[in-house]
C-alpha cells in the first residue's frame, strides 16, 4: 500500500473524498472500501481507488479503510478517521486546555500545595475542511488547531517577578509540517563492530550510507505508515538487515540501535554429492532442523547444473538464544488473504549463500528439502500450522513458500526423531523462516513518565517501547525457553499499545520482556522487590499477581533496572478486575489507545536526579506540535534544535547545584528579558578526590524565531553554596575578548558571558549539538560534556577534561547566606 487514506474533518452536509493506492505484480485493479469494518456497497464507491461521500450525515463518521487485491493476494490500508461535526459546531475551541509547568523551587506553592502553573495548550487536532479544500489525496497539509494568541504574566517568586507566557486563545491555522526522522547506529550483534559505509535502501531505492561509526539518518517519506529499511554490507561480512523502524508521525527524530548478524564462515561442499547442513547446531543444543541438498542441486543462473566445489555459508538465527532477538529481521508479519497484516511466531530464520569455489560466482538451487525436528516444537497445535516463509526485502513482509508436512522416520541410528518436511527452490538471496501464524493476540498498555511521580501531565512522548515475546520454561518464568516475536511502538500523548501473544487458559503460556529508550537513553522500570507496590507499578491487584510482574533486577540487584517481564494473561471478560487494562484483547485496540491514565497500565520513568528546566514560553520537547513562535522561545526553529552546554568544574567537599540564567543579550526585542532557567547538580569524578563537575544547558546564541537578527544570549552561571570563581578556560576567555561586547562578570561567585555564536568545542568547555529532536540533541551534548571530548560519549563524569570555568566551594559559616541564596531571596540587591 503506497498511499493510505488521510484523517479528515467535515461539517454535516459537506463532501469528502478518500484515496488509497497499492502497487504490485501484477498491478492491483480491484479496490474495496470499508466503513467501521463493514464493506460499503459498490454504488457508494468511485471506480478505482477513490471513495467520494456527498452530503455527509453525522452517522457517516468513523473509520474508513480500503483493500486492494489481485491474483497475487490482497493488502489493506491503515484506517482513516472521519469526524463529522454538526453545522456550526467548532472543531477547535478558543479556550485552551489545561497544561501544567513546574515553577522554580524558590516560587511559593499554591493553596493546594502545588508548585505547578497552568499555561494552557491547544490540542493539534485537525480543523474542519471547507468546500474548496482539496480531495484529501495527498499534497495538502490541511488546517489544525493551534495557538492564536499568548499573553505575558508575572509570578512573584522570592522577591522578584518570574515571567511566563500562557496560551490565551486557540484557533485554526495551517498544520505544522515537522520533519520526521529515524536516527541511530548499525552495529554487529556479536562484537558491536560498526557497519561502516553500509548502503541504506527504502523499498528498492538507495537513500544513503551509514557513517564511519555506523550512524545513520533516514528522513521518513510523507504518508509512510510502515518504514521498512534495508542495511547492506558491501563487503558481505554481515547479512542484509531488513528492519521495520518505529517513528513519530508528529515530527522529530526517533533513535534506534540496529543489530546485524555476522555471516557464518563458508564450508566446502561437493556439488555432485548429497549434503545436509544443520540449522541451529550451537551451544550444545540439538539442531532445530537441517537443509538437505541432493546431488546436482546447485545451478548456475543459466540453469546449468554445477557439480564442482561449492562454498556454502548458511547462517541460522536461533530463537532459543534470547539475545538474538535484536538481530532478527523484519517484524515477523505477513499479509493474510484479507490483506490484513498479522503476526507470525518464529522457530528460526536462516540465510544461505552458495558460490562457486574458484570464481566466487553466485549459485542457485533446484528443489531442496527443509527438515524440522518436531521435538523442537513445544506447542503441539503448532505442528499442524508450521510453514516455510521468505522475506520480501522491499515490503518487510514474509511470504509463504510452502507448508511443512509430517514425515516419519529417523535418518541416522543415533537419532530417533520425526520431522516436518518442506520443499524449496533458492532462486534469489532471501532470508527464510520457519514460522506459524498465531491468532492468540493481545495489546499491552505502557506509559513513560519524566519522573517517579507518575503524573499524567508529565508523560513522555517519542519513547521507543520494545516488547519481546518469550516462551517461559514451565515453572521457571525468569528462564525463557525461546523468543517468538518482537515489536516496537513509539509513545504518543496517551502512551503506547504493544501487540503481544497471549493465552486465556494458561496465564504463563507467553511472557513479555519490555524495555524503553529515549534518544538512546534507557528508561527505568518500576521495582518489583522486595515487595510489589501496585500503586507504583500502575496495575491493581489481583490482576497484578496474575501477570507475575518482575523487574530485570528482581533476583540480582546488580543487574540493570531497565526492563520488566510479565505473563501476558489474556483478560477474562467475565472478571471485572481484568476489564481495565493493562492487557487488552486484540479486537480492543481502540479501547487500549483511548484508555485514561487512571486505567491500569505498566510504567517506565526517566531518572533525572536534581535537574530542572524552565522556559518562559512553554514547550514540551516530546511533542513538537506544542512549539510556539515567539521572540522569547528557547528553541527558535521547530525544524532544527541546537543544544548548548557549558562544563563547570567544582572543587569542594560535596556535589553542588549549578544554575544558568538565560536572558536576551544583544537583540533589541529581547535584551534583558528572560528566556529560561536551567539547574543541574554536579557529579563527582571517582578519579579526582574532592572534585565534581556539572554539564549545564544554556540557550544557544543565534537567530530568533523570525530569522531576522541574531541574539547573543546573556548567560549567567551560578553554583549553589559558598563558591568563588578561580579559573576560566583560556581559549574561551580569548574568544569572548575577540567577540565583544563583554558581559559584566565582576562577581566572583558567578560567571557571565554573551554566549558564542560559533559552535565551539571541548577545548573551550562548550558543547553544541544540532538535531531534529531536542531531547536527542541534549543527550548527545551531555554525553560529550561528561566525556570532555567533541565526539565521544560517556555517562561517567570526567571532571578534569574539557571544562569552561572552575569554582572553589566550601561549607559556609552557620547563618551566612551564599550568593546563590541571595540571588533567590533578593535578586535586585545581589
N, C-alpha and C positions, 0 to 999 in steps of 0.2 A: 504494500500500500504506500504510494508515493505522495498522495495528497489526502489529508484527513479533513472531515468537516470541522468547522470552527464554531465555538460557542457564540451565540448571538442573543440580543435583547430587542424585543419589539413591543409596540403597543397593540392592543386588540384592534383588528381591522386592517393592520398593515400587512405587507407581503414579506416573505423571506425566502432565500434560496440557499440550499446546502449543496456542496460539491465534494466529490471524492474521486480518486483516480488510482488504478492499480496497474502494475506492469508485470510482464511475464512472457514465457514462450510455451505456447502461443499467446498472443495478446488477449487479455480478458475482454469479452464482449458483453457479458450479462452482468447487470448491476441490480441489486435488490436493496430497498430501504426499509428500515425498521424504526418504529416509534415505541419507546419503553419496552423493547424486546419483541414487539409484535410486528409481523410483516405487513406493510402497507399494501393496499390494493394497487394494481398496476395503473389504474386511471389517475391515481394521485401522483404518479411519477412522470418525470420528463424522460424522453428517450436518452439513453446513455447514462452518464454518471451524475446527473443533476436531480435535485428534488426541489420543486417550487411549490410553496404553500401560499395561497392567496386568501386575503381577508381573514387573518388569524382570529381564532377564538381562544378564550382562556384555557379550555381543556386541551388545546394542542401543545401546551407547554410540556417539557420533559426532555428525555434524551433521544437523540437520533443517531443511528449509525448505518453504514452501508456495507454490503457484502458483494464482492466481485468474484466471478467464477469462470472457469474454462475447463477444457478436458484435463488440464494438469492439476486441478484442485480448486480451492477457494481460499479467500483471505478476507477478514473483517477489519473495518476501520475502528479507530478509537471512538467512543461515544462523544457527541457534542451536546451541550445543554442549551435548550431554547427556553428563555424566560419570556413569558407574555404578561405584560402589565395591563391593568385596567386603564381605560382612557383617562388621562390626567394624573395617573399615579407616577410618582417620582422614582427613578431608578437610582438617583444619588441624592440623599438627604443633605440639606445645607448644614444641619447640626452635626459637628464631628462626633465620632465615637470616643469613649474614654481611652486614654493611653497614659500610663504612668511612667515617670522617670524618677530615679533616686537622686535626691539632693545631697550636696556635700555634708560630711559629718558635723560641721560646725553650724548647720542650719537647725532651727528648733523643730521638734516634732509637732504634728497637728494634734487635735483633740483626741483622735483615735490612737495616738502613739506612733504614727507612721511618719517617715521622712520622705514620702513619695508625693509627687505633684502631678496633677492631671494636665497634660499638654495637648491632648486630643489627637485624633488621626482621621484620615479619610480612607475608607476601605477602597482598594484599587479594583472595584468591580466594574464590569462593562456597563456603559450607558445605552439607552435605547437608541437604535438607529432610526434615521428618517427615511422618507420615500426616495430621496435622492442618493441614499447610501449604495455603495457597490454591492454586488450579489453575495459577497462572502466567500468567493472562490479564490482568495489569495490577492496579495498586492495592496491591501489596506490594513492599517493598524487600528482603525475604529476610534471610538471615544471611550474614556474611562473616567471614573470618579477620582478627583484629586483635590489638592489644596487650592482654594481660590484666594484666600486672604489669611494672613497671620498678623498677630499683634504682639507687641513687646510688653512684658510685665516685669516687675522688680520684686524680689522676695527678700525680706530682711533676714540677713544671716550674719551673726557675730559682729554686729555693729556696722555692717555695710549692706549694700543692696546688690543682690545677685540677679543679673538679667536672664530672662528666659523668654523665648518666643513660643507662643501657643497658637494652635490652629483655631481661627475664628469662624471660618466658613469653608464649606466644601462645594464643589461644582464640577460639571462635566468639561473635559478638555481632551486633546489628543492623547492617546495612550503612549506611555513611555516605551521606547524600544531599546532596552539594555542589551548589550552583547551577552550571549550565552556561551560559556567556555567550559571545557574539561581540561584540567592540567594534571600533571603527575609525573611519574617516573617508571620506566620499564627496567626490571632487573631479573636476574636468574633466580629461580626458586631455590636452587641448592646453595649457591655461594654469594648471592647478592651482587654479582658482577653486572654492571650496567649494559644494556643493549645500545651500543654506540652507533649512531647514524643509521638506525634501522628505518625502513620505509613504513609509512603510515598510509593506509587506504581506508576510505569510506565508500562502501559498495565496491565498485570496480575502479574508482577514481583515486589516484595518488594525491594526497593533500599535504605531505611534508615528511620530515625526518625527525627522529629522536636526536637529542644533543649528545655531547661527549659523555655526560653523566647519566644518560638515559632519559633526560627530561623531555617532555612534550607538551604542546598546547594545541587543542583542537577547537576551532570555532564551530559551534553546532548550527547546521543549516536551519533556516526558518521552517516551521511546521513539522520538525522532526518529532516523532513520538518514541522511537526506539533507535538509539545511537549504537550502530554496530561498527567497530573499528578493528582493522586487521594490522598487526605489527609483524613485519617481515625482516628477518635477519639475512642480510645479503651474503654473509659468509656461511650461512646454512649450518651454524653450530647449534641453533635453537629452532624449535618447532615454531611455525607461524602461530601467533596468539590472536584468536578472534574473540573479542570482548564486547559484551553489551554494557556500555558505560552509563551510569546514572548521571543526570544533570538537572539543574534547577531551571525550569522553564521561565521563571520570573526574572532571570538575569544573573550576572556574576559568574564566578567560576567554582567548580567543584574539584577537589583534589582526589586523585585515585592512584594507589600503588598497584601497578600491573606486574604480575609474575609470569615469566616464560619458562617453558620446560626445555631442558637441555636434551639434544638428540642422543639416543643411545649409540655407543660405538658400533660400527658395522661389523658383521661377521661374513666370512666367505661361504657361499653355498654352491653346490654343483647343480647347475640348471637342468642337467639331463637325468637327475635322480629326484625322488620324492624327498620332501623336507617337512619338518614340523618345528615351529617356533613357539615356545611357551609364552603366554601372556600373563604377566604378573608374578613371575617367579622371583620374589625378593624377600629379604628379611626372614628366610627360613620358612615362609608360608608355601602352601600348595598353590600352584598357578590357578588363576580364575578359569583359564582355558588354554587353547592353542590355535595357531593358524597353520592349517595343513595345506601344503603346496605340492600337488602331484608332479611327476616328471613331465617336463615340457610345458610347465605352466607359465614361464616367463616369455613375454612377447616384446618385440620392438614396436614402436609406434606404427610401423607399416603393416603389422600383423605377422611378421616373420617370427618363427619360434627361435628363442635364444637358448642354446644348451651349454654355453660356456660358464665361466666363474662369475657369480653374482655377488656383489657387495650389498648385503641386506641389513638395513637398520630398522628395527621395529621398536618403537618407544611406547610403553604402556603406562597410563596414569591409573594408579591403583587406589580406589576409594577406601580400601581397608586401612590406608595411611591417611589419617585425618589432615595431616599437614599439606597434602597435595591439593586440597580444595581450592586454595588461592590461585593455583596454576591451571585450573581447568578452563577450557574454552567455552564461549557462549554462556547462555544462562539456562541450558537444558530445557528448551521449549520447542514445540513443533506446532504446526497449523493442522487442526483436525479437519474432518470432512465439511464442517460448517464454517471453516475459516477462522475459528477461534484459536488464539494462541494459548496452548495448555502445557502443563509441565510434564517432564519425564523424571524418572528416578534411575540413576546410573549404577551399573555394576562394573564399569570400567571403560576407558577410552584408549584407543591405540592409533598410532600413525605409522605408516610404512613408507620406506624409501628404498627402492630397488634400483641398482645401477650396474652397468657392465663393468666387470673387474678391471679391464685395461683402459677403456676410453672414458669411463665415468658417465656415459650416456644413460639417460633415464629409461627405465623399463616399465612396462605394464604387465598385467597378468590376465590369463584366461580364468575360467572358473576355479576358485579355491574354496576351501571349507573353513568356517569359523566354528570351533567346537568349544562349548562352555560346560564346565563341570557343574552338575546340578547340586552338588554338595555345597557350593558356594552361594546358593540362593536360599536365604533364610526365611523368606515368606513364601509358603507353598503356593499361594494363589498367583505369585509372580511367574511360576513355571509355565503357566498357560498363556501368559501375555508377553513373554520375552521376545524382543525384536532386535534386528541389526539396523543401525542408522548411520548416515553420513552427514557431515556438517556442510551446509551451503555457506561459503565464506563471505558472500555478499549480504545475505539476509540475516545470518547468525542463527537460522532455524535448522533443526535437524530434520532430515528427510528419510523416509523409510526405504531401506534397501531389501529387506526380506524378513521372514518370520523364522525363528529358531524352533525346530521341532525335535521331540524326543528321539534319541537313537540309542538303543541299549548296547551293552557290551563293554568290555574293557580292552584297551589297546595293548597293554603290557601286563605281564604276570603280577608285577608289584602293585598294579592299580586295579582295584575293583570299584570302578566309578562308572556312572552313567552320564551321558552328555546330551546337551541341546545342540543341534547342528543347523547351521545356516550356510547358504552359498553366496558367493560374492565374486564380482569381477572388478579388478582395480584398474580403472582407465585414466584417472586423474589423481593428483595428490590431495587427498582429503583426510580429515580426521574421522575415525569410525567409533561407534559407541554401542555398547550392549546395554539396552535400556528397556524399561517397561513404562507405559503411560500409567499415571497414578491419579485416581479421582478422589482420594481421601484428602481433601484440601481445606485449609482454613486461612484466616488472616490473624496476625498478631499485632496489637496496637502498642507502639513505642513512642515515647516523647523524650526530647532532650532539653535540658534546662541550663541556665547560665550559672547556677549555684545550687547549693544543697537546700535552699528554702523551698524549692519546687513551686514557686508562684506561677500561676497560669500566664501572667503577662510577661514573665521572664523566660519564655520558651525560646530555644534556639532553632532557627531555620537554616537550611543548607547543610545540615549534618547528614553524612552518609551512614545509614544504618545497614549492617550486613547480617544476614541470617544463614547459617549452615545447618541443613537438616541432618541429624545423626540418627543412627540405629543403635541404641544402647544395648550392651550385654544384659541379659536378664539378671536382675539383682545387683547390677553394677552400673548405675546411671552415669557415674563420672568416668567410666572407661568404655567409650563407644566402640561398637564393632566396625562401623564404617560410616562414611558420609554418603548422602544420597543426592542432594542438590543444594544450590545456594542462590540467594537473591540479595540485591541491594536496592534500597529506596532512599530518596533524599527527603528529609523532613520539611514540611511546609508550616504554615501558621497553626495547624492543628495536629502536628506530629506526623507519623507515618504508619501505614498499614502494610506489613510484610507478608507475602504468601508463604505458607509452610504446610508440609504434610502433617496430618493429624489423624487421630483414631478415637472413635466414640466408645469402643468396647474396652480397649486396653489403654489407659492414660499414658503409659510409658512405652507404647509401641514406637513412637517417634519422639525424639527430643530435638531441641534447637539450641544452637550456640550463637549468641548475638553479641555484636561489637558495634561501636560508634566512633567515627572520626570526623574531625572538623579541620580542614586545611592541613591534613597530615597529623594533627594532634589527636591522640586517643582520649576519649572521654571516659569518666569513671562510672561504673555501675554501683548500685546501692548494695551495701554489705548484707550478707546472709548469716554471718556468725558474729558473736557467739549466740545470738538469738534473732529470729526473724522479726522484723518490725513492719507489719503490713502497711502502716501509715506512711512509712518512708519508701517502701518498695512500690506502693501505688496499687496494690491488689488486696482486697479484703479476704478474710477467712470465711468459709473453709476452702474456697477455690484455690487460694494460695498454696495450701498444703497439697492439694491435688496436683498442682503444677510442679511441685518439688523444686522451687527456685533455689539456685546455688550460684553465688559469685565465684569467679575463677580462683580466688584465694581461699575458698571455703575450708579446704583441708590443709593448705600450706600457706601460711601468712606471708611467705617470702615471694609468692607468685604475684603477678600483676593483678590489678583490681579493675581491669578494663573490659571485662566480658561477664556474661551470666549465661547459665544453662537452665532450660525449663523442659518439662514434659509438655508436649503440645496436645493437651487433653481437650478434645472437641467438646464444646459446651452442650450440656444436656438441656434440650428445650423445655423439659418439664421441671427443671430445677431453677428456682428464681435466683439462687445465689450465683448462677453461671450465666445470667442473661444480661450482664452489664460489663462485658469485656473481662480481661484483655484479649481473649480468643473469640473470634467471630467465625461463623460458618462461611463457606466460600460464596454463597449467594447473598451474604450480608455485607458486602464491601462498602456500600453507601452508608450503612449504619456505622461501620467502623470509622470511615473517613469523617463523618459528622458528629461522632461521639464527643460530648463535652469533656472538659478537663477534669470534671468531678467523677467521670466514669472510670472504672478500673483500667489501668494501663501500666506498662513497665517503663522504667526510667533510667536515663543516663544524666550525668551532670558534669559541668566543667569545673575543674579545680582551679580557682583563681584566688590565691592567698594574698590578702592585703593589696588589692588592686582596685582602682576606682577611676571612672571616666565620666565627665560631664560636658555636654555640648549645649551651648546657648540655643542653637537651632536643633531640636531633637531629630535623631536619625537612628533607626535600627539597622545595624550593619548586616544582619542576617536577612533583611528584606529591602532590596534596592529600590522597590517601588515607594518606600517611605521617604526617599530623598526629596528635599525641597530646595529650590533655587533661592538663595538669599546671600547677601554680602557677608553675613556672619556664619555661613555654613562651614563646618570643619572640613568637609570634603567638597571642594568646589565643582568637581566634574563627576557625574554619575557613571560615566563610561570608563573612567580610569582613576584608580585610587593610589595615592602616593603616601606611604607611611614613613615617618621620620622619627628616629630615636637618638637620644644622647646618652652616653655611658658615663655614669657618675661613680667615682671611687670614694669609699668612706673608710677612713681609718678610725676605728673606735671599738669599744668592747661588745657592741651588740649590733643587731640589724635595725636600720632606720627607715622611716617612711620619707620618700622624696617626692615633692610636688613640682609640676611645671604649670605655670600660669601663662596662658597664651592670649595675646591681645593684638589688635591691629597696630602695625608699626609705621608704615610709610604711605599707605593708601589713604587718600583724603576721606573716603566714605567710612572707613573702619578705624582710623587712628585712635588709639586709646580705648577702644571698645573690646570687650571680652569675647573670644571665640569659644574657650572652654578650659577645663582643668583636667589634669591627669595626675594620679597618685600611684606610686609603685614602691614596694618595700625592697630594700637592698637584700641581696643574697650572699651568704658567706662563701668565701673561697677556701676549700679544705686545705689547699696548699699554702695559703698565706694566713698566718695567725693574726687575729685582730683586724682583719680587712674584709670588707664586703663591697659589693657594687650593685647599682641599680640601673636598669635599662628603662629610661623614662621617655614616653612618647611626647612629642611636641608637634604643633601644627606646622606643616611644611610651608615655606615661603613659595610664592608663585602667583599665577593669575587667580583672581576671584571668579565667581560663577559667571559673570558677564564676559569673561575672557578679554576684558578691555585694558586692564592695568594690573601689574603685579604688586603684591604687598609683601614686604619683608616682615614676618611675624616677630613681635617683641616677645621673646621667651625669657621668663624668669624661673630659675631652678633654685628651690629652697629645700634643704633637708630639715627634717624634724629634729629637735634636740639642740643642745649647746654646741654648735658647729661653726667652724671658720674655714673659709676657703684658703687652701695652702698652695695650690698649683693649678695652672691652666695649660692644656696641651699647646706646645709651642707653635705647631703648624696652624692650629685653629686660631690662636691669638694673632698670628701674622696675617691669616686670611681675613679676619674681621677688621684688622687695621688697614688692609689694602682695599676693603669694600666699605667705605663709610656710608651713612653716619654711624659712629659707635653708639652702643647702648650705655646708659648710665648704670654702671656697676660698681658703685662706691662701697656698698655694704659688704663687709667680709663674710656675712652669714648667708650670702646668696651669690648666684652667678646670672648675669643678664646678657643677652645678645640679640641683635637683629639677625634672625636665622638666615643662613646662607641660601642663595637661590640655586647654587650648584649642588649636585648630588655628591657630597664629599664621601670619604670612606673611613675605614678603621684607623688610618694614620691620623685622622683628625678627631676620632672619637664620635663620629656622626655616622649613622647607618640609615640608608634610604633605599626603599624597595617600592617599585610600581607594579600594580597588578589590577586585574578587573574585579577582584574580590578583596574588599578591605580587610577582612579577617586574615586571609591568606597572606596579603602584603605585610601585615603586622607580625604574623607568626614567623615568616622568613626573616624579617628585620630583627626580631627579638633573638632568634637562633644565631644570627650573625653577631649580634651585640654580645650575647653570652660568650661566644667563641672568641670575640675580639678580632675577627677577620672580615673581609669583604665578600668572601664566597663560601665560608664554612657554615656549620650549623652545630649547635651544642645546646644541651639542657643543663650542663654543669657550668656554673659561673667561673670565668677566668678573670678575676678582678684586676689583675695587673696588666692585662692586654687591651690595647685599643681604647683607652679612656680619654675623655674630653676635659674633665675637671675633677679635682680631688678636694675633699673636705676632711678635716680632722675634727672628730666629735668626742665629747667626754660627758660623763654624768654631771649634770649641773647641780649647784648647791640647792638645798631644800628651800622652797619658796621663791626661787628665781625663775621667771619665765624665759623660755627660749625665744629666739627671733621668729621661729615658725609659729609659736603660740601667740606672740604679739601680733603677727600678721593676721591671725584669725580673729583675735579679740578687738584689736584697734588698728585696722589696716591703714587708716589715714596717717596716724602718728608713726606707725612702723615705716 
